[in-house]
Amino acid sequence: MARKPVRMCVRCQVTTEAPVVVATVHQNSGPGFTVYACRACAEHCPPQPDVLTALPPSQRSRGDQR
């Protein structure tokens, strides 16, 4: 039998057996991490922007590398 995932909610700090992914944090050095919330708090977490839309169009294109 598979073990249920248990994570702590980023908003209310209560552990939940039904975690919802609300963000993924990328880092320059080392592994990134995933941020979880309980179902009740997940709707209050702001949507995360697409990392590629944060870059200017000139940096999104791989054809313009130097």
N, C-alpha and C positions, 0 to 999 in steps of 0.2 A: 504494500500500500504506500502510495506517495505521501510525503509529508506536505501539509499545507504551508504556503508561504506566510511568514509572520514578519511584518515590517512596522516601523513606527511612522505615524503621520507627521509630516513636516509642519502642519498647522496646529494641531491640538496635542501633539506628542503622546498620543495613546496608541498602543500596539493594536494592529488589526490583522485579521486573517483573510481579508479581502482587499489587499492594497491596490491602488490605482497609480500608474506612472503619471506624474505631472511634470517632470522635467528630466533632462539628461544633461549633466554637467561635463563638458570636455575640458581637459587640462593640457597644458604644453608639456608638462613633465609628469610621467606616471599615468596610471589608469584614471579614467574619469569615473563618475558614479551616477547612479540613478536616484531620483528623489521621488518618494512615494507619499500618498495621502490616503486617508480613509475615504470611503464613498461619500460620506456627508460633507467632508471638507474639500473634496476634489473639485466640486463645482465653483468654489471660491478662489481657486488658484488661477492666476492669469495664464492664458495660452502662451507657450514659448515660441519665439520667432524662429523661422528657418534660418540657420546660420549662414546659408549662402545668400539670402536676401539682404543681410547686414553689410555685405561687401559692396563696394562700388562696382558698377558693371565692368570696368576695365580690369578688375582683379578677378572677376568670375570667369573670364575667358582664359582658357589655357593656351590659346594661340598667340597671346601677347607676352609670353615669358621671355626674360632676357637672360 
